[in-house]
């Protein structure tokens, strides 16, 4: 059977369907699925950073880097359980090395099913980074956190400087998104950015992405001076209602497992944990990605 590997900046509809099939196969074996951020992978990327590995017409490997950080890159990497330990992961990683060097990436952060590979990754010098829960809204769950009325509207171009400020303060580990990114999001048909105002000033925001089979809430942030007033719950409730009015009942979000305040908030608003995954980061000295037995790259 012919093996082919390719890099593309935009996945076609058949390729997206192939990725979904691979995700399902991996979940059946591993018990959990990896975050591939469907609202991101179905869009054009400036770089050819989607790596697809086919045997004949069957997708057996997929890799996608996400440039969320200043000098680190999150990697989603899947190989069909039937083809693991055959060097497929290494070959896909080699495909993106030029991009990683071009973007001045010094460390890689790999997502894995929880506790699945911790002994192996530790032996290779990887360090545990963090874990996240994937949560889904249950319309039948009793809501214990009630939101007060708050002035919330759709974001406009004039809000962009404040949106950047909220991200910079709320997500200190992440790379600050440029204004051009928000300009693009405001023109993206499947994206809604809601802003909450206090005294006519934007103090919080949340993003809502409509995917093929779900709606995803992301980038919830409130300025420090406006926290503790229920604005975060008001933004989330706005996103939930926006989705439900449009008959979108599968509403999801991600949260760090150690963020107890956020977990309590999301649980009280009707969300349940449906999946989890760990993150492992390469050693500090892995600037050249010489990761030894895992990547076989020197």
TIDO-499777 format. One record per residue (C-alpha): residue in three letters; chain; x, y negated, z. Coordinates in Angstrom, 3 decimals. Layout:
% residues N
{r->ALA | c->A | xx->X | yy->Y | zz->Z};
...
This chain:
% residues 298
{r->UNK | c->A | xx->0.000 | yy->0.000 | zz->0.000};
{r->UNK | c->A | xx->1.369 | yy->-3.442 | zz->-0.955};
{r->UNK | c->A | xx->2.209 | yy->-5.768 | zz->1.952};
{r->UNK | c->A | xx->1.912 | yy->-9.510 | zz->1.279};
{r->UNK | c->A | xx->2.576 | yy->-12.511 | zz->3.510};
{r->UNK | c->A | xx->1.623 | yy->-16.084 | zz->2.742};
{r->UNK | c->A | xx->1.462 | yy->-19.523 | zz->4.314};
{r->UNK | c->A | xx->-1.429 | yy->-21.894 | zz->3.601};
{r->UNK | c->A | xx->-2.519 | yy->-25.293 | zz->4.890};
{r->UNK | c->A | xx->-6.224 | yy->-24.483 | zz->4.529};
{r->UNK | c->A | xx->-7.910 | yy->-21.140 | zz->5.037};
{r->UNK | c->A | xx->-10.516 | yy->-20.134 | zz->2.466};
{r->UNK | c->A | xx->-13.908 | yy->-18.821 | zz->3.580};
{r->UNK | c->A | xx->-12.866 | yy->-15.192 | zz->2.897};
{r->UNK | c->A | xx->-9.647 | yy->-15.728 | zz->4.864};
{r->UNK | c->A | xx->-11.594 | yy->-17.189 | zz->7.798};
{r->UNK | c->A | xx->-13.821 | yy->-14.108 | zz->7.718};
{r->UNK | c->A | xx->-10.707 | yy->-11.901 | zz->7.711};
{r->UNK | c->A | xx->-9.375 | yy->-13.728 | zz->10.782};
{r->UNK | c->A | xx->-12.685 | yy->-13.127 | zz->12.580};
{r->UNK | c->A | xx->-12.503 | yy->-9.398 | zz->11.776};
{r->UNK | c->A | xx->-8.933 | yy->-9.236 | zz->13.111};
{r->UNK | c->A | xx->-9.983 | yy->-11.092 | zz->16.274};
{r->UNK | c->A | xx->-12.767 | yy->-8.576 | zz->16.862};
{r->UNK | c->A | xx->-10.433 | yy->-5.611 | zz->16.349};
{r->UNK | c->A | xx->-7.868 | yy->-7.007 | zz->18.784};
{r->UNK | c->A | xx->-10.553 | yy->-7.740 | zz->21.355};
{r->UNK | c->A | xx->-11.840 | yy->-4.158 | zz->21.210};
{r->UNK | c->A | xx->-8.342 | yy->-2.900 | zz->22.039};
{r->UNK | c->A | xx->-7.089 | yy->-5.619 | zz->24.396};
{r->UNK | c->A | xx->-10.363 | yy->-6.471 | zz->26.123};
{r->UNK | c->A | xx->-9.963 | yy->-10.198 | zz->25.484};
{r->UNK | c->A | xx->-9.527 | yy->-12.462 | zz->22.474};
{r->UNK | c->A | xx->-6.861 | yy->-15.100 | zz->21.885};
{r->UNK | c->A | xx->-7.693 | yy->-18.788 | zz->21.404};
{r->UNK | c->A | xx->-7.508 | yy->-19.582 | zz->17.682};
{r->UNK | c->A | xx->-9.563 | yy->-22.812 | zz->17.900};
{r->UNK | c->A | xx->-11.942 | yy->-22.252 | zz->15.019};
{r->UNK | c->A | xx->-12.748 | yy->-25.994 | zz->14.899};
{r->UNK | c->A | xx->-9.100 | yy->-26.581 | zz->13.953};
{r->UNK | c->A | xx->-8.229 | yy->-23.664 | zz->11.682};
{r->UNK | c->A | xx->-11.096 | yy->-24.304 | zz->9.274};
{r->UNK | c->A | xx->-9.674 | yy->-27.735 | zz->8.392};
{r->UNK | c->A | xx->-6.881 | yy->-28.857 | zz->6.096};
{r->UNK | c->A | xx->-3.562 | yy->-29.239 | zz->7.928};
{r->UNK | c->A | xx->-0.701 | yy->-31.434 | zz->6.665};
{r->UNK | c->A | xx->1.606 | yy->-28.419 | zz->7.008};
{r->UNK | c->A | xx->1.232 | yy->-24.915 | zz->5.544};
{r->UNK | c->A | xx->1.082 | yy->-23.437 | zz->9.029};
{r->UNK | c->A | xx->-1.446 | yy->-20.614 | zz->8.700};
{r->UNK | c->A | xx->0.443 | yy->-17.350 | zz->8.203};
{r->UNK | c->A | xx->-1.519 | yy->-14.369 | zz->6.884};
{r->UNK | c->A | xx->-0.126 | yy->-10.838 | zz->6.610};
{r->UNK | c->A | xx->-2.078 | yy->-8.484 | zz->4.366};
{r->UNK | c->A | xx->-1.868 | yy->-4.781 | zz->3.654};
{r->UNK | c->A | xx->-3.651 | yy->-4.579 | zz->0.346};
{r->UNK | c->A | xx->-6.840 | yy->-6.543 | zz->0.933};
{r->UNK | c->A | xx->-6.902 | yy->-6.052 | zz->4.723};
{r->UNK | c->A | xx->-5.607 | yy->-8.790 | zz->7.026};
{r->UNK | c->A | xx->-3.439 | yy->-7.091 | zz->9.652};
{r->UNK | c->A | xx->-1.583 | yy->-10.120 | zz->11.029};
{r->UNK | c->A | xx->-2.311 | yy->-13.810 | zz->11.600};
{r->UNK | c->A | xx->-0.240 | yy->-16.609 | zz->13.144};
{r->UNK | c->A | xx->-1.059 | yy->-20.260 | zz->13.721};
{r->UNK | c->A | xx->1.025 | yy->-22.878 | zz->15.559};
{r->UNK | c->A | xx->-0.697 | yy->-25.786 | zz->17.319};
{r->UNK | c->A | xx->1.324 | yy->-28.944 | zz->17.827};
{r->UNK | c->A | xx->-0.337 | yy->-30.100 | zz->21.040};
{r->UNK | c->A | xx->2.864 | yy->-31.039 | zz->22.858};
{r->UNK | c->A | xx->5.810 | yy->-33.376 | zz->22.271};
{r->UNK | c->A | xx->8.538 | yy->-30.737 | zz->22.014};
{r->UNK | c->A | xx->6.628 | yy->-27.465 | zz->22.456};
{r->UNK | c->A | xx->4.251 | yy->-25.574 | zz->20.229};
{r->UNK | c->A | xx->1.396 | yy->-23.248 | zz->21.163};
{r->UNK | c->A | xx->1.389 | yy->-20.062 | zz->19.078};
{r->UNK | c->A | xx->-1.637 | yy->-17.864 | zz->18.417};
{r->UNK | c->A | xx->-0.307 | yy->-14.567 | zz->17.041};
{r->UNK | c->A | xx->-2.369 | yy->-11.464 | zz->16.337};
{r->UNK | c->A | xx->-1.382 | yy->-8.121 | zz->14.850};
{r->UNK | c->A | xx->-3.829 | yy->-5.289 | zz->14.288};
{r->UNK | c->A | xx->-3.388 | yy->-2.673 | zz->17.058};
{r->UNK | c->A | xx->-2.871 | yy->-0.089 | zz->14.294};
{r->UNK | c->A | xx->0.233 | yy->-1.913 | zz->13.004};
{r->UNK | c->A | xx->1.966 | yy->-3.187 | zz->16.126};
{r->UNK | c->A | xx->5.667 | yy->-2.638 | zz->16.873};
{r->UNK | c->A | xx->6.517 | yy->-2.617 | zz->13.177};
{r->UNK | c->A | xx->8.169 | yy->-6.050 | zz->13.039};
{r->UNK | c->A | xx->5.138 | yy->-7.839 | zz->11.597};
{r->UNK | c->A | xx->5.135 | yy->-10.489 | zz->14.364};
{r->UNK | c->A | xx->8.818 | yy->-11.206 | zz->13.724};
{r->UNK | c->A | xx->8.278 | yy->-11.651 | zz->10.010};
{r->UNK | c->A | xx->5.392 | yy->-14.056 | zz->10.565};
{r->UNK | c->A | xx->7.439 | yy->-16.087 | zz->13.050};
{r->UNK | c->A | xx->10.273 | yy->-16.344 | zz->10.574};
{r->UNK | c->A | xx->7.821 | yy->-17.855 | zz->8.105};
{r->UNK | c->A | xx->7.182 | yy->-20.872 | zz->10.344};
{r->UNK | c->A | xx->10.752 | yy->-21.473 | zz->11.553};
{r->UNK | c->A | xx->11.342 | yy->-24.240 | zz->8.980};
{r->UNK | c->A | xx->8.195 | yy->-26.041 | zz->10.156};
{r->UNK | c->A | xx->9.180 | yy->-25.738 | zz->13.809};
{r->UNK | c->A | xx->12.622 | yy->-27.189 | zz->13.147};
{r->UNK | c->A | xx->11.145 | yy->-29.957 | zz->11.024};
{r->UNK | c->A | xx->8.781 | yy->-30.884 | zz->13.862};
{r->UNK | c->A | xx->11.668 | yy->-30.789 | zz->16.420};
{r->UNK | c->A | xx->10.015 | yy->-28.049 | zz->18.460};
{r->UNK | c->A | xx->12.238 | yy->-26.750 | zz->21.266};
{r->UNK | c->A | xx->9.959 | yy->-24.274 | zz->23.061};
{r->UNK | c->A | xx->7.164 | yy->-21.934 | zz->22.075};
{r->UNK | c->A | xx->4.082 | yy->-21.179 | zz->24.166};
{r->UNK | c->A | xx->2.439 | yy->-17.843 | zz->23.345};
{r->UNK | c->A | xx->-1.130 | yy->-16.988 | zz->24.284};
{r->UNK | c->A | xx->-1.727 | yy->-13.387 | zz->25.376};
{r->UNK | c->A | xx->-4.601 | yy->-11.363 | zz->26.856};
{r->UNK | c->A | xx->-4.408 | yy->-11.609 | zz->30.676};
{r->UNK | c->A | xx->-1.648 | yy->-9.530 | zz->32.293};
{r->UNK | c->A | xx->-1.323 | yy->-7.421 | zz->29.154};
{r->UNK | c->A | xx->2.326 | yy->-8.128 | zz->28.363};
{r->UNK | c->A | xx->3.706 | yy->-9.786 | zz->31.498};
{r->UNK | c->A | xx->6.353 | yy->-7.129 | zz->32.268};
{r->UNK | c->A | xx->7.637 | yy->-7.106 | zz->28.683};
{r->UNK | c->A | xx->7.634 | yy->-10.907 | zz->28.337};
{r->UNK | c->A | xx->9.406 | yy->-11.362 | zz->31.675};
{r->UNK | c->A | xx->12.113 | yy->-8.911 | zz->30.578};
{r->UNK | c->A | xx->12.704 | yy->-11.070 | zz->27.482};
{r->UNK | c->A | xx->13.222 | yy->-14.194 | zz->29.567};
{r->UNK | c->A | xx->9.796 | yy->-15.725 | zz->29.023};
{r->UNK | c->A | xx->8.268 | yy->-17.694 | zz->31.890};
{r->UNK | c->A | xx->4.611 | yy->-17.658 | zz->32.881};
{r->UNK | c->A | xx->3.086 | yy->-21.037 | zz->31.997};
{r->UNK | c->A | xx->-0.627 | yy->-21.041 | zz->32.885};
{r->UNK | c->A | xx->-3.954 | yy->-19.262 | zz->32.330};
{r->UNK | c->A | xx->-7.251 | yy->-20.447 | zz->30.932};
{r->UNK | c->A | xx->-10.859 | yy->-19.352 | zz->31.120};
{r->UNK | c->A | xx->-13.167 | yy->-19.470 | zz->28.129};
{r->UNK | c->A | xx->-16.646 | yy->-20.400 | zz->29.398};
{r->UNK | c->A | xx->-20.039 | yy->-20.202 | zz->27.700};
{r->UNK | c->A | xx->-23.253 | yy->-22.002 | zz->28.537};
{r->UNK | c->A | xx->-26.134 | yy->-19.875 | zz->29.813};
{r->UNK | c->A | xx->-29.453 | yy->-21.665 | zz->29.215};
{r->UNK | c->A | xx->-31.127 | yy->-19.388 | zz->31.770};
{r->UNK | c->A | xx->-28.660 | yy->-20.033 | zz->34.586};
{r->UNK | c->A | xx->-29.778 | yy->-22.186 | zz->37.493};
{r->UNK | c->A | xx->-28.097 | yy->-25.584 | zz->37.320};
{r->UNK | c->A | xx->-26.820 | yy->-26.781 | zz->40.693};
{r->UNK | c->A | xx->-25.195 | yy->-30.057 | zz->39.607};
{r->UNK | c->A | xx->-27.627 | yy->-32.733 | zz->38.537};
{r->UNK | c->A | xx->-26.434 | yy->-35.675 | zz->36.487};
{r->UNK | c->A | xx->-27.500 | yy->-39.249 | zz->36.885};
{r->UNK | c->A | xx->-28.405 | yy->-41.450 | zz->33.966};
{r->UNK | c->A | xx->-25.375 | yy->-43.041 | zz->32.356};
{r->UNK | c->A | xx->-24.904 | yy->-45.187 | zz->29.230};
{r->UNK | c->A | xx->-23.472 | yy->-42.779 | zz->26.633};
{r->UNK | c->A | xx->-23.187 | yy->-43.425 | zz->22.900};
{r->UNK | c->A | xx->-21.290 | yy->-42.223 | zz->19.880};
{r->UNK | c->A | xx->-17.742 | yy->-43.525 | zz->19.538};
{r->UNK | c->A | xx->-16.932 | yy->-46.223 | zz->16.981};
{r->UNK | c->A | xx->-13.684 | yy->-47.398 | zz->15.413};
{r->UNK | c->A | xx->-13.299 | yy->-50.203 | zz->17.954};
{r->UNK | c->A | xx->-13.132 | yy->-47.575 | zz->20.747};
{r->UNK | c->A | xx->-10.041 | yy->-45.844 | zz->19.350};
{r->UNK | c->A | xx->-7.388 | yy->-47.636 | zz->21.489};
{r->UNK | c->A | xx->-9.314 | yy->-46.692 | zz->24.644};
{r->UNK | c->A | xx->-9.771 | yy->-43.110 | zz->23.439};
{r->UNK | c->A | xx->-5.984 | yy->-42.849 | zz->23.078};
{r->UNK | c->A | xx->-5.532 | yy->-44.301 | zz->26.576};
{r->UNK | c->A | xx->-7.972 | yy->-41.812 | zz->28.122};
{r->UNK | c->A | xx->-6.134 | yy->-38.902 | zz->26.473};
{r->UNK | c->A | xx->-2.738 | yy->-40.166 | zz->27.615};
{r->UNK | c->A | xx->-3.910 | yy->-40.381 | zz->31.240};
{r->UNK | c->A | xx->-6.140 | yy->-37.302 | zz->31.339};
{r->UNK | c->A | xx->-3.816 | yy->-34.874 | zz->29.538};
{r->UNK | c->A | xx->-0.262 | yy->-35.768 | zz->30.627};
{r->UNK | c->A | xx->1.204 | yy->-32.470 | zz->29.369};
{r->UNK | c->A | xx->-0.090 | yy->-33.003 | zz->25.846};
{r->UNK | c->A | xx->1.260 | yy->-35.107 | zz->23.022};
{r->UNK | c->A | xx->-0.559 | yy->-38.426 | zz->22.714};
{r->UNK | c->A | xx->-2.871 | yy->-38.298 | zz->19.711};
{r->UNK | c->A | xx->-2.238 | yy->-41.100 | zz->17.225};
{r->UNK | c->A | xx->-4.983 | yy->-43.538 | zz->16.315};
{r->UNK | c->A | xx->-5.099 | yy->-42.014 | zz->12.837};
{r->UNK | c->A | xx->-6.278 | yy->-38.713 | zz->14.335};
{r->UNK | c->A | xx->-9.279 | yy->-40.384 | zz->15.952};
{r->UNK | c->A | xx->-9.993 | yy->-42.258 | zz->12.744};
{r->UNK | c->A | xx->-10.159 | yy->-38.891 | zz->10.996};
{r->UNK | c->A | xx->-12.328 | yy->-37.320 | zz->13.719};
{r->UNK | c->A | xx->-14.848 | yy->-40.150 | zz->13.497};
{r->UNK | c->A | xx->-15.280 | yy->-39.288 | zz->9.816};
{r->UNK | c->A | xx->-15.436 | yy->-35.513 | zz->10.351};
{r->UNK | c->A | xx->-18.980 | yy->-34.199 | zz->9.764};
{r->UNK | c->A | xx->-18.843 | yy->-31.419 | zz->12.379};
{r->UNK | c->A | xx->-17.314 | yy->-33.604 | zz->15.134};
{r->UNK | c->A | xx->-19.093 | yy->-35.903 | zz->17.577};
{r->UNK | c->A | xx->-17.190 | yy->-38.048 | zz->20.066};
{r->UNK | c->A | xx->-19.357 | yy->-39.355 | zz->22.896};
{r->UNK | c->A | xx->-18.182 | yy->-42.235 | zz->25.092};
{r->UNK | c->A | xx->-19.529 | yy->-43.269 | zz->28.461};
{r->UNK | c->A | xx->-19.470 | yy->-46.957 | zz->29.312};
{r->UNK | c->A | xx->-19.448 | yy->-48.876 | zz->32.566};
{r->UNK | c->A | xx->-20.003 | yy->-52.636 | zz->32.447};
{r->UNK | c->A | xx->-19.806 | yy->-52.354 | zz->28.649};
{r->UNK | c->A | xx->-16.296 | yy->-50.834 | zz->28.827};
{r->UNK | c->A | xx->-15.496 | yy->-47.268 | zz->27.718};
{r->UNK | c->A | xx->-14.381 | yy->-45.242 | zz->30.733};
{r->UNK | c->A | xx->-14.862 | yy->-41.629 | zz->29.589};
{r->UNK | c->A | xx->-15.243 | yy->-39.427 | zz->26.543};
{r->UNK | c->A | xx->-15.958 | yy->-35.899 | zz->25.328};
{r->UNK | c->A | xx->-15.625 | yy->-34.248 | zz->21.912};
{r->UNK | c->A | xx->-18.180 | yy->-31.850 | zz->20.461};
{r->UNK | c->A | xx->-17.292 | yy->-29.635 | zz->17.503};
{r->UNK | c->A | xx->-19.940 | yy->-27.644 | zz->15.637};
{r->UNK | c->A | xx->-18.468 | yy->-24.371 | zz->14.383};
{r->UNK | c->A | xx->-20.089 | yy->-21.641 | zz->12.318};
{r->UNK | c->A | xx->-21.500 | yy->-19.695 | zz->15.253};
{r->UNK | c->A | xx->-20.944 | yy->-21.963 | zz->18.234};
{r->UNK | c->A | xx->-20.514 | yy->-25.502 | zz->19.541};
{r->UNK | c->A | xx->-17.284 | yy->-26.320 | zz->21.363};
{r->UNK | c->A | xx->-16.829 | yy->-29.061 | zz->23.983};
{r->UNK | c->A | xx->-13.254 | yy->-30.362 | zz->24.227};
{r->UNK | c->A | xx->-11.130 | yy->-33.289 | zz->25.445};
{r->UNK | c->A | xx->-13.308 | yy->-34.330 | zz->28.374};
{r->UNK | c->A | xx->-11.620 | yy->-37.276 | zz->30.073};
{r->UNK | c->A | xx->-12.531 | yy->-40.086 | zz->32.480};
{r->UNK | c->A | xx->-10.316 | yy->-43.009 | zz->33.483};
{r->UNK | c->A | xx->-9.054 | yy->-42.746 | zz->37.104};
{r->UNK | c->A | xx->-10.947 | yy->-45.829 | zz->38.303};
{r->UNK | c->A | xx->-14.238 | yy->-44.318 | zz->37.121};
{r->UNK | c->A | xx->-13.821 | yy->-40.816 | zz->38.526};
{r->UNK | c->A | xx->-15.922 | yy->-39.399 | zz->41.347};
{r->UNK | c->A | xx->-19.111 | yy->-41.023 | zz->40.051};
{r->UNK | c->A | xx->-20.550 | yy->-38.094 | zz->38.107};
{r->UNK | c->A | xx->-19.473 | yy->-39.372 | zz->34.707};
{r->UNK | c->A | xx->-17.790 | yy->-36.112 | zz->33.710};
{r->UNK | c->A | xx->-20.995 | yy->-34.146 | zz->34.340};
{r->UNK | c->A | xx->-23.024 | yy->-36.774 | zz->32.460};
{r->UNK | c->A | xx->-20.795 | yy->-36.414 | zz->29.400};
{r->UNK | c->A | xx->-21.021 | yy->-32.623 | zz->29.456};
{r->UNK | c->A | xx->-24.799 | yy->-32.742 | zz->29.869};
{r->UNK | c->A | xx->-24.978 | yy->-35.099 | zz->26.874};
{r->UNK | c->A | xx->-23.002 | yy->-32.579 | zz->24.794};
{r->UNK | c->A | xx->-25.246 | yy->-29.705 | zz->25.936};
{r->UNK | c->A | xx->-28.432 | yy->-31.590 | zz->25.104};
{r->UNK | c->A | xx->-27.052 | yy->-32.700 | zz->21.717};
{r->UNK | c->A | xx->-26.372 | yy->-29.049 | zz->20.850};
{r->UNK | c->A | xx->-29.655 | yy->-27.648 | zz->22.174};
{r->UNK | c->A | xx->-31.756 | yy->-30.204 | zz->20.306};
{r->UNK | c->A | xx->-30.105 | yy->-28.889 | zz->17.132};
{r->UNK | c->A | xx->-30.876 | yy->-25.269 | zz->18.100};
{r->UNK | c->A | xx->-27.222 | yy->-24.536 | zz->18.919};
{r->UNK | c->A | xx->-27.371 | yy->-22.385 | zz->22.043};
{r->UNK | c->A | xx->-23.850 | yy->-20.931 | zz->22.023};
{r->UNK | c->A | xx->-21.893 | yy->-23.726 | zz->23.725};
{r->UNK | c->A | xx->-18.320 | yy->-23.076 | zz->24.881};
{r->UNK | c->A | xx->-15.354 | yy->-24.800 | zz->26.511};
{r->UNK | c->A | xx->-11.933 | yy->-23.913 | zz->27.934};
{r->UNK | c->A | xx->-10.512 | yy->-24.728 | zz->31.367};
{r->UNK | c->A | xx->-7.327 | yy->-23.931 | zz->33.301};
{r->UNK | c->A | xx->-7.956 | yy->-21.201 | zz->35.870};
{r->UNK | c->A | xx->-6.343 | yy->-23.329 | zz->38.599};
{r->UNK | c->A | xx->-8.570 | yy->-26.368 | zz->37.977};
{r->UNK | c->A | xx->-11.002 | yy->-25.592 | zz->40.779};
{r->UNK | c->A | xx->-12.886 | yy->-28.895 | zz->40.542};
{r->UNK | c->A | xx->-13.563 | yy->-28.446 | zz->36.825};
{r->UNK | c->A | xx->-14.540 | yy->-24.799 | zz->37.315};
{r->UNK | c->A | xx->-17.035 | yy->-25.775 | zz->40.013};
{r->UNK | c->A | xx->-18.425 | yy->-28.496 | zz->37.769};
{r->UNK | c->A | xx->-18.806 | yy->-26.289 | zz->34.690};
{r->UNK | c->A | xx->-20.279 | yy->-23.429 | zz->36.704};
{r->UNK | c->A | xx->-22.773 | yy->-25.784 | zz->38.295};
{r->UNK | c->A | xx->-23.808 | yy->-27.074 | zz->34.870};
{r->UNK | c->A | xx->-24.640 | yy->-23.568 | zz->33.640};
{r->UNK | c->A | xx->-21.378 | yy->-22.164 | zz->32.238};
{r->UNK | c->A | xx->-20.032 | yy->-18.641 | zz->32.891};
{r->UNK | c->A | xx->-16.544 | yy->-17.224 | zz->32.308};
{r->UNK | c->A | xx->-16.640 | yy->-14.881 | zz->29.288};
{r->UNK | c->A | xx->-12.929 | yy->-14.560 | zz->28.432};
{r->UNK | c->A | xx->-9.487 | yy->-15.404 | zz->29.759};
{r->UNK | c->A | xx->-5.935 | yy->-15.559 | zz->28.460};
{r->UNK | c->A | xx->-2.427 | yy->-16.260 | zz->29.731};
{r->UNK | c->A | xx->0.297 | yy->-18.500 | zz->28.333};
{r->UNK | c->A | xx->4.003 | yy->-17.668 | zz->28.364};
{r->UNK | c->A | xx->6.753 | yy->-20.105 | zz->27.394};
{r->UNK | c->A | xx->10.151 | yy->-19.408 | zz->25.858};
{r->UNK | c->A | xx->13.291 | yy->-20.110 | zz->27.894};
{r->UNK | c->A | xx->14.552 | yy->-23.680 | zz->28.060};
{r->UNK | c->A | xx->17.616 | yy->-22.792 | zz->25.967};
{r->UNK | c->A | xx->15.591 | yy->-21.291 | zz->23.097};
{r->UNK | c->A | xx->16.020 | yy->-24.357 | zz->20.889};
{r->UNK | c->A | xx->17.158 | yy->-22.197 | zz->17.979};
{r->UNK | c->A | xx->14.453 | yy->-19.597 | zz->18.693};
{r->UNK | c->A | xx->17.064 | yy->-16.909 | zz->19.166};
{r->UNK | c->A | xx->14.643 | yy->-14.813 | zz->21.165};
{r->UNK | c->A | xx->16.486 | yy->-11.574 | zz->20.847};
{r->UNK | c->A | xx->14.597 | yy->-8.293 | zz->20.593};
{r->UNK | c->A | xx->11.211 | yy->-9.902 | zz->20.164};
{r->UNK | c->A | xx->11.866 | yy->-12.055 | zz->17.111};
{r->UNK | c->A | xx->15.076 | yy->-10.447 | zz->15.848};
{r->UNK | c->A | xx->16.108 | yy->-13.954 | zz->14.822};
{r->UNK | c->A | xx->19.596 | yy->-15.276 | zz->15.415};
